[in-house]
Amino acid sequence: MALFGTKRCAIRNATVVLLVLLSACGGGGSGRGSVAPAQGPGPITKAERDDAARFAAQASFGMTYAQIQSIARTPRDQWIDSQIALPPTLQLPTAVDIFNRREAGEFSAFEEDVEYLIYARRLAWWHNTVTAPDTLRQRVAFALSQIFVVSDNVDALLVYPDALSTYYDLMLTNAFGNFRDLLYDVTTSPAMGLYLSHLNNRRSDPANNIFPDENFAREVMQLFSIGLFELNQDGSVQIGSNGLPLPTYSNADIAEFAKVFTGFSFGGDAAFFGNIDAPVFSLPMQMFDVAHEPGEKRLLRGTVLPAGQTGLEDVNAAIDNLFEHPNVGPFIGKQLIQRLVTSNPSPAYISRISAVFADNGRGERGDLAAVVRAILLDPEATQRPTGAQQTSGKLQEPVVRYVS
């Protein structure tokens, strides 16, 4: 059987999947408390343990009691910095290893007719999430994957499991990088190109009633960068003179951005525009200028892309146009706060994170490592809840609770 082939399978009981994973793949996550605890007088108090447990719930998928004890007196910024310094534990290599070990006969619990390649990707996620030492990166990548959503409900993304493993690895490698790079990598990902249909999106041909697909152009604004309405830096919606929220973009803007995202197809040695029979998910999509929409494109806030640019020049300019929009800090910052710390952050909390997104203190915009550090070290994340604050925080999502 070729690795990551095309045969479909019937997904078996998730409990069996997890049991096989834990028994076969081992690992104990010992690196999660890798920073030596700071010394303090006397035994660790209940309050210190509670603080450490709350931090663990925000910054990881969960820690053992011993690990919580080990970080109880570790400075939080020191632990965060040590986690950021760890190399990413990627999903695709783990999936390949799991698949190869099954082929070698290690996973006898599965029936012979089970197509294991699909399990390999899902098992890789569980294995890395439970055991990887870079637990903060794993948690942030999961949060990002809930913003930059793709799904194996699309058949090709199910039957080529390396598609989503490679895509998830973009979340891992960019978790502490720059948001602009993440947005570009998502845009050029063949998994996203297939999911939101800008792969093989071709230039206009009015005579044959062909116009650029607008799916990704809409979603990259609505979901991945700026949202529906103009925001203040504290996340509140700006209201126009008519008493209604000010929209960030119009249907005309969607049509203009759709022109930008034309000309992409699968990459690889035998690449050609329109290829659907030999998908390559391990490489970014390739731009074919012959299929890219010519002419100028009018983007947000008065930006006009001149005619005559290459397709990738247009794409980079469009990514810059979105990245520099003042909405990105509060729009993305609020969602990361909600995924990690609290469902209802205060306007002041959002404003502080927006400021860090705009400038990490060294003149860099979009530094996700600085944003994550600020989210976890903010007073609203670290303070002990009392009185009315007893209702702060967030319910654990089922999958996070299960991993814990």
Secondary structure, DSSP 8 states (H G I E B T S, - for coil): --TT-S-------HHHHHHHHHHHH----GGGG-S-----SSS--HHHHHHHHHHHHHHSS---HHHHHHHTTS-HHHHHHHHHHS----HHHHHHHHHHHHHTT--TTS-TT--HHHHHHHHHHHHHHHH-S-HHHHHHHHHHHTTS---TTSHHHHHSTHHHHHHHHHHHHHTTSBHHHHHHHHHT-HHHHHHTT-TT----BGGGTB----HHHHHHHHTTTS-SB-B-TTS-B-B-TTSSB-BS--HHHHHHHHHHT-SEE--STT--TT--SS---SS--EE-GGGS--S-EE-GGG-EE-TT--HHHHHHHHHHHHHTSTTHHHHHHHHHHHHHT-SS--HHHHHHHHHHHH--SSS-S-BHHHHHHHHHHSHHHHS---GGGGG-S----HHHHHH-
